[in-house]
Amino acid sequence: MEERARKAGKRGGRRLCPACGSEAAVRIVYGYPSTEGREAAERGEIALGGCCVTGHDPQWRCPECGHEWPDPEEDGPCPC
């Protein structure tokens, strides 16, 4: 668990996936996407999270393994 918590941090300004350690994690953006938002998602710069927001939604997604998790700086340590 401590290893995963460490990996859920940042390395060189990049967010690390706590499941696979990838540095390719992107922020999940919620709400109806604008044209710019859809284009950013197509480029892999963000992930679209949908229009329904519950308040307990993950903030990061790993495009390599599909894992999603909360932001430890906003929500505390990753429970992954």
C-alpha angles and dihedrals in degrees: 000000000000090000090053092047089053092048091050088067129080134281119193092343092309123117113237123219110241091210103050105006094240117158091211097088116139134198116259112231119203130204133049105323123236121223088264090050093051090048092049089051091050089053090050094244094122138008122233112233100187134249100282112087120187102177091245097072124135116255101202135048130191110221090199101057102009095238116152126198143167123263106265091206091056102028105027127251120347112264089206 
